């Protein structure tokens, strides 16, 4: 399978500190990669470089021309209705594509809704529809569920899994949530001190069960790689 992302000896320096220090990364087309790491380890910096929102200090970055980002906040334009937000900047056939994208995220009836009337989960689904309508080869997710309540977050995780399986973009997800990474990703990488300390394939059948012994063992290993001791069953995430 061909590569969607390739970085070689990637460095990003802020002042005297190398936030990313010699990152070599390969992500295949259709592959779902989750990036874990404590705050300040360079996860979002790496994602921003892949998105073209920041520049590397040195090294090479190869990414596909069509890539989209879903951020923690939906970032909808308040003065535009949901459909207009989805098809912003799109050309011919945009309305039909936008309506189809809203249908995919379960918001067919919300095309004319104003952003202020949407719940947090609905607004984030509009943001996801906006990303997918562009048919990206690379989908970048920057903690897209962090601001949502627990139940909505679970629904959004299921939706992301379903949509990514259908559209098959390469996906890079930045998250603090270890269980979320295991549930969604084909592969998980852990960043610490500007470098990868872990890069593994998730060898678990789908759908994945949090109570499965192999799931629990992988969770324990990833927490250890993050420098966090395992906690009571069901607790997820690492300190920010």
ZIKA-V120750 format. One record per helix or strand. SS is the DSSP state (alpha for helix, beta for strand). FROM is the first residue (numbers start at 1). LEN is the number of residues. If there is no record, write none. Layout:
BEGIN
SS;FROM;LEN + SS;FROM;LEN
END
This chain:
BEGIN
beta;3;12 + beta;17;12 + beta;32;5 + alpha;43;9 + beta;58;6 + beta;67;4 + beta;81;1 + alpha;82;5 + alpha;94;11 + alpha;108;3 + beta;114;1 + alpha;115;3 + alpha;120;13 + beta;138;5 + alpha;150;18 + beta;170;5 + alpha;178;7 + beta;187;6 + beta;195;7 + alpha;213;13
END
